[in-house]
Amino acid sequence: MDTGTHIVMGVALGGIATLDPVVQNDSELFNAIIIGTIVGSHAPDFDTILKLKNNAVYLRHHRGITHSMPAVIFWGIAIASIIYAFLPEVSFLHLWLWTSLAVILHVFVDVFNAYGTQAYRPFTRRWVAYGFINTFDPYIFSLHIIGIVAWTLGAVPGYTWLVIYFVIALYYIKRYLDKRELVKKIHNYYPNTEQIATSPTLKQNVWRLAITTEDNLYVGKAVDGHIEIIDEFEKVPLPDNKIIKKAKEDKNISAFLSFSPVYSWEINMYDDFTEVRFIDLRYRSKDYYPFVAVVQIDDNLSIMNSYTGWIFSEQKLQSKLLDNPSLM
């Protein structure tokens, strides 16, 4: 989810914590838990700082190890320990439990986005992306704002948030059923479907689709349950040649390939170099595919420039390539 939603979820957990009898009788513990749940609800995304290094490192690690099972344990203990160092008179056990719950909730809700996480590490590095809740869902966020306002106006926080989270749970079930019905329709249209990547949008009735069959890749959208195919690509395996092997050595390309489950590729030859481009098909927006990885290789099989990330024009992409010469 987005940062704002994670933070309001932390506030909500702090409100639910008031149902804990120990918290009810200790205002200092309540204050500590509020801090713990707000910080804990955002902690796994502290890896956003990796963007300061480069996109390849960020792409390879964001929502990776910081969202893994060992990290969930680490975040809860670390945050609770820091808070406890300043408030040693509170119950560490209750502080740790509620802080850890905030971290767990963060990772849990992230797996329902199209981006996903590596939540099952260390058992597998597979990206878990169920793709039926938007990264920013206005309904979920609005319900949290309503809860915060109600709490501010004097509503009993614990029961208020339990009601709100019951409604949110029903909403998740509804979105899951929406996706299941959509997937069923796609399988009816394309019986040889191998993989379906769904990306919900801000509009409840509109979904982005990337469909992999035995022979083709399809990009489409679903509006009110009606599926429209917008682009079609022949499913061609990457060639086993020197250019592709060299491209895979590049940090930007390898990061992209480790993350993207459905993409098209192309090789373009110019006078002084060969360009290999990979295009993620999940995020088509306004007739453009903004999430790409590109590498330029000279005639001596040396990498000249490369880039991976979100780009919304060819001019901007070429500018980024000039700004990212190879350090290999």
C-alpha positions in Angstrom: 0.0 0.0 0.0 1.0 3.7 -0.2 2.7 5.4 2.7 -0.4 7.3 3.8 -2.5 4.2 4.1 0.2 2.3 6.1 0.4 5.2 8.5 -3.4 5.4 9.1 -3.4 1.7 9.6 -0.8 2.2 12.4 -3.2 4.7 14.0 -6.0 2.2 13.7 -4.0 -0.5 15.4 -3.2 1.9 18.2 -7.0 2.4 18.6 -7.7 -1.3 18.7 -4.9 -1.7 21.3 -7.2 0.2 23.7 -9.1 -3.1 24.0 -6.1 -4.6 25.7 -6.8 -4.4 29.5 -3.2 -3.7 30.2 -3.2 -0.8 27.8 -6.4 0.6 29.2 -4.9 1.0 32.6 -1.5 2.5 31.5 -1.5 5.8 29.5 2.3 5.7 29.1 2.0 2.2 27.5 -0.8 3.5 25.2 1.4 6.4 24.1 4.3 4.0 23.5 2.1 1.6 21.5 0.7 4.5 19.3 4.3 5.4 18.4 5.2 1.7 17.9 2.2 0.9 15.6 2.7 4.1 13.5 6.4 3.5 13.0 5.9 -0.3 12.7 3.2 0.1 10.1 5.8 1.9 7.9 9.1 0.3 8.9 9.3 -2.4 6.1 9.3 0.5 3.5 12.4 2.1 5.0 14.2 0.4 2.1 12.9 3.2 0.0 16.2 4.9 0.9 17.8 2.5 -1.6 16.5 4.8 -4.3 19.3 7.2 -3.4 21.8 4.6 -4.7 20.2 3.7 -8.0 17.0 2.2 -9.4 18.6 -1.2 -10.0 19.4 -1.7 -6.3 16.0 -0.3 -5.3 14.1 -2.5 -7.7 15.9 -5.7 -6.6 15.5 -5.1 -2.9 12.3 -3.0 -2.4 9.7 -5.1 -0.8 12.2 -7.9 -0.7 14.1 -8.9 2.4 12.6 -6.0 4.4 9.2 -7.7 3.9 10.5 -11.2 4.6 9.5 -13.3 7.6 12.9 -12.7 9.5 12.5 -9.0 8.8 9.1 -8.9 10.3 10.5 -10.4 13.5 13.4 -8.0 13.4 11.3 -4.8 12.9 9.0 -5.6 15.8 11.9 -6.2 18.2 14.0 -3.3 17.0 11.3 -0.7 17.1 9.9 -1.9 20.5 13.4 -2.0 22.0 14.1 1.6 20.9 10.9 2.9 22.4 11.4 0.9 25.5 14.8 2.5 26.0 13.1 5.8 26.5 10.1 4.4 28.4 11.4 1.5 30.5 8.5 1.6 32.9 6.0 0.2 30.3 5.3 -3.4 29.5 7.8 -4.5 26.9 5.7 -7.6 26.0 2.6 -5.6 25.1 4.6 -2.9 23.3 6.4 -5.6 21.2 3.2 -7.5 20.4 1.3 -4.5 19.1 4.3 -3.1 17.3 4.9 -6.5 15.6 1.2 -6.7 14.7 1.6 -3.3 12.8 4.6 -4.7 10.9 2.8 -7.9 10.1 -0.3 -5.9 8.9 2.0 -3.9 6.6 3.4 -6.9 4.9 0.0 -8.7 4.8 -1.8 -5.9 2.9 1.1 -5.4 0.5 0.7 -8.9 -1.0 -2.7 -8.0 -2.4 -1.2 -5.3 -4.7 0.0 -5.9 -8.2 3.6 -5.0 -7.2 3.6 -7.6 -4.4 6.4 -8.6 -2.0 8.8 -11.4 -1.2 6.9 -12.1 1.9 7.7 -15.9 2.0 11.4 -15.4 2.2 13.6 -17.3 3.3 11.5 -20.2 2.0 11.2 -18.8 -1.5 12.1 -15.5 -3.3 9.0 -15.7 -5.4 7.1 -12.4 -5.7 3.7 -12.7 -4.0 1.3 -10.3 -5.8 -2.4 -11.3 -5.7 -3.4 -8.1 -7.6 -6.9 -7.3 -6.4 -6.3 -4.2 -4.3 -4.8 -1.0 -5.7 -1.6 0.3 -4.1 -3.7 3.3 -3.1 -7.3 2.3 -2.5 -9.5 5.4 -1.9 -12.2 3.3 -0.1 -9.7 1.8 2.4 -8.0 5.1 3.0 -11.3 6.9 3.4 -12.6 4.4 6.0 -9.5 5.0 8.0 -10.0 8.8 7.8 -13.6 8.3 9.0 -12.3 6.2 11.9 -9.8 8.8 12.9 -12.3 11.6 12.8 -14.8 9.6 14.8 -12.1 8.8 17.4 -11.3 12.5 17.6 -15.0 13.4 18.1 -15.2 10.9 21.0 -16.1 7.5 19.6 -14.8 4.5 21.5 -11.7 3.7 19.6 -11.4 -0.1 20.0 -14.9 -1.0 18.9 -15.0 1.8 16.3 -11.9 0.3 14.6 -13.2 -3.2 14.9 -16.3 -2.2 13.0 -14.3 -0.4 10.3 -11.9 -3.4 9.9 -14.9 -5.8 9.6 -16.1 -3.6 6.7 -12.6 -3.6 5.2 -12.5 -7.4 5.5 -15.7 -7.7 3.6 -14.3 -5.3 1.0 -11.3 -7.5 0.5 -13.5 -10.5 0.0 -15.6 -8.6 -2.5 -12.5 -7.5 -4.5 -11.2 -11.1 -4.4 -14.4 -12.4 -5.8 -14.3 -9.6 -8.5 -10.9 -10.8 -9.6 -11.9 -14.5 -9.5 -14.8 -13.8 -11.8 -12.5 -11.8 -14.1 -9.9 -14.6 -14.2 -12.7 -17.2 -15.0 -13.8 -15.1 -18.0 -10.2 -14.8 -19.3 -9.8 -18.6 -19.1 -13.0 -19.0 -21.0 -11.7 -16.7 -23.8 -8.2 -18.2 -23.8 -8.3 -21.8 -22.6 -4.5 -22.1 -23.1 -3.8 -19.2 -20.6 -0.7 -19.8 -18.5 -0.6 -16.7 -16.4 -2.8 -13.6 -15.6 -1.4 -10.5 -14.0 -4.2 -8.2 -12.8 -3.7 -4.6 -11.8 -6.7 -2.9 -10.2 -7.1 0.8 -10.8 -8.6 3.6 -8.7 -11.9 2.8 -10.4 -13.7 -0.2 -9.0 -14.9 -1.3 -12.4 -11.6 -1.0 -14.3 -8.7 -3.4 -14.3 -5.5 -3.6 -16.2 -4.6 -7.1 -17.6 -1.5 -8.8 -18.8 -2.2 -12.3 -20.1 0.3 -15.0 -21.0 -0.8 -17.9 -23.2 1.2 -20.6 -24.9 1.9 -18.5 -28.0 1.1 -14.9 -27.2 1.2 -12.1 -24.7 -2.0 -10.0 -24.4 -2.4 -6.6 -22.8 -5.9 -5.5 -22.1 -8.3 -4.0 -19.7 -11.6 -5.0 -18.1 -14.4 -2.4 -17.7 -17.6 -3.5 -16.0 -16.6 -7.1 -16.5 -16.1 -6.7 -20.3 -12.6 -7.6 -21.4 -10.9 -5.6 -24.2 -7.5 -6.7 -25.7 -5.4 -3.6 -26.6 -2.1 -5.1 -27.6 -0.9 -8.5 -28.6 2.7 -9.8 -28.7 4.1 -13.0 -30.0 5.6 -15.0 -27.2 9.2 -15.5 -28.3 11.9 -16.8 -26.0 15.0 -14.7 -25.5 17.6 -15.7 -28.0 20.7 -17.5 -26.7 23.3 -15.1 -28.2 26.2 -12.9 -27.1 24.2 -9.7 -27.0 21.5 -11.1 -24.7 24.1 -12.8 -22.5 25.9 -9.5 -22.2 22.7 -7.6 -21.5 21.9 -10.0 -18.6 25.2 -9.1 -17.0 24.0 -5.5 -16.6 22.7 -4.6 -13.1 19.6 -2.8 -14.4 18.6 -5.6 -16.7 19.2 -8.3 -14.1 17.2 -6.3 -11.6 14.3 -5.9 -14.0 14.3 -9.6 -15.0 14.3 -10.7 -11.3 11.1 -8.6 -10.7 9.0 -8.6 -13.8 6.8 -11.7 -14.4 5.5 -10.7 -17.9 7.4 -8.6 -20.4 8.1 -8.2 -24.0 11.6 -7.6 -25.4 13.2 -6.2 -28.5 16.7 -5.8 -30.0 17.4 -2.7 -32.1 20.6 -2.3 -34.1 22.2 1.1 -34.7 25.4 2.2 -36.4 27.5 2.3 -33.2 25.6 0.0 -30.8 22.9 -2.5 -30.2 20.0 -1.7 -27.9 18.2 -4.4 -25.9 14.9 -3.3 -24.4 12.6 -5.1 -21.9 9.1 -3.8 -21.4 6.9 -4.7 -18.4 3.4 -5.3 -19.8 1.5 -4.9 -16.5 1.5 -1.1 -16.3 0.2 0.2 -19.6 -0.9 3.8 -19.2 -2.2 6.2 -21.8 -0.9 4.1 -24.8 2.5 3.8 -23.2 4.4 1.2 -21.2 6.3 3.2 -18.6 8.2 0.5 -16.8 11.2 -0.6 -18.8 14.8 -1.7 -18.7 17.2 -0.7 -21.5 20.9 -1.5 -22.2 23.1 -0.2 -25.0 26.0 -2.4 -26.1 28.8 -1.4 -28.4 30.4 -3.5 -31.2 33.0 -4.7 -28.8 30.3 -6.2 -26.5 30.9 -3.5 -23.9 28.0 -2.0 -22.1 27.8 1.7 -22.8 24.6 2.8 -21.0 21.7 1.2 -19.2 18.6 2.2 -17.2 15.6 0.7 -15.5 12.6 2.5 -14.0 9.5 4.4 -14.8 9.7 6.6 -18.0 6.8 8.3 -19.7 8.4 9.4 -23.0 11.1 8.2 -25.3 12.9 11.5 -25.0 13.1 11.2 -21.2 14.4 7.6 -21.6 17.2 8.6 -23.9 18.1 11.4 -21.5 18.3 8.9 -18.6 20.5 6.6 -20.7 23.0 9.4 -21.3 23.0 10.1 -17.5 23.6 6.4 -16.7 26.8 5.3 -18.4 28.0 1.8 -17.5 30.3 1.4 -14.5 31.1 -2.2 -15.4 
